[in-house]
């Protein structure tokens, strides 16, 4: 049975229906293309998102991570969405991203060692700070 956990940073709001699903790819679809452009059709955190350009990065290798990092640091008004997979490695929620071994943290109350997770990070388009994540969604993978 698939368990789903949504953790939202900053405002505590979820992100359903935020992305125009006709123009985006899900994390389970082909990773041949590292970015997909779409528009966001709602308002997030008081920022009018109408007409923003969006790029989605599926992190499957260190090269994907480098491309995404560059895009995040140089987004200049674009919405950057990063999708990573990770494996929980400790009882306190520590995990490693499968593509490059980077660290990521989950709530220790919700995960156990060996859980496979997918995390979607939506970066604030108003600045280029690498740690300014507007929303985060964590999902258990089967």
N, C-alpha and C positions, 0 to 999 in steps of 0.2 A: 504494500500500500504506500502510495506516495504521500509523504508528509511535506507540508509547505509552511515556511516561516517567512514572514515579511518583517524586516527591520527597517525602519525609516529614520534617517539621521536628520538632524536640525529641526524640522517641524513636526516630526512624528506622523506625517500623513503618508498614505499609500499612493502609488502611482498608476492605478488602473486606468485604462483608456487614455493615457497621456500621449501615446505614440500612435500615429496613423498606421494601423496594422496592415493596410493594403500595400504600403511602400516599405515595409521592414521585413527582416528575416528573423526567425526565432533562433535560439541558441542551438536547437537540434537540427537545423537545416544546414546545408552545405557551407563550409568555411572557405570555399575557393576565393570569395571576394571578401576583403578585410573591411571594407567600408560600404555603407549603404546610406544614401541621402534620403531624408524625409522631412516633413515639417511637423511641428508640434502644434496641436490644436486646442490647447488649454492654457490657463494661467497657473504658474507654479510659484509659490512663495512670494506673491505680490509682483512678480516679473511677468510682463506681457510676453508670451512666447510665440505669438502669431508671426509667421514668416521667418523664424529662426532656421538656419541650416543646421542639420544634424548629421553626425557621423557616428557609426556604430563599429566598434572594434572587437572582434572575437579573438581572444588571446589564446593561441595554440602553440606559440613558440617564443623564444627570446626576441626574435626579429619583430613579431607582432607586438610584443610588449614595448619595444623601442619605438615603433611607429606610433603607438598609442600615446606613449609618454611625450613624444614630440608634439603630437596633436593637442594634448591637454595643456602643455606649456605655451602653445601658440594658438589657442582657440579663438581669440579675438572676436568674441560674440557668437561663435558656433556652440551648439550643444554637443558635447562629446559623451557617448555612452560606451562604457567598457564592460565586456562580459568575460568573466574568468571562471575556471573550475578549480576547486581546491579539495584537499583531503584533510580531515581533522586528525591531528597527530597527538593531542593530549586531552586529558580530562578537563582542563581549564579553557578549552575552546581554541587553542592555538591550531593553526592550519598552514599548509603550504600549497601555493598555487601550482598546479600540475605542469604548466608550461615552462616555468623557469625557477621554481622553488622559492619564490618570494613569500614573505610572511603575510598572513591575514588572520584576523581574530573574529571569532563567533561567540555568541553567548554560551557560556559553559552550561547553563541550565537547559539549553535546547539541543545540544549536540553531544555525540559520544565519539570515541576514537574510531576511526575508519569511515565515518560518514563522508559521503561525496556531496559536495555543495556546488551550486552555481550562484555566483554573485554578479548582480548588475549594478554598476555605479553610474550615476548621472551627474556630470560635472556642471557647476554654475557657469553659465555663459558670460556673466558680467565681469569676470576677471580671468587671469591666467594662472592662479595659484593651483599647484598640483594637489593640494589637500582640501580644496573647496568642493566637496561632494554634497550636492543638494539632496539626493535621495539614494538609498541603498536598498536593494531587495535581495534576500538570500533565499534560495530554494534547495530543498533536499533532492538529490538525484537518486534514482533507483539503481 
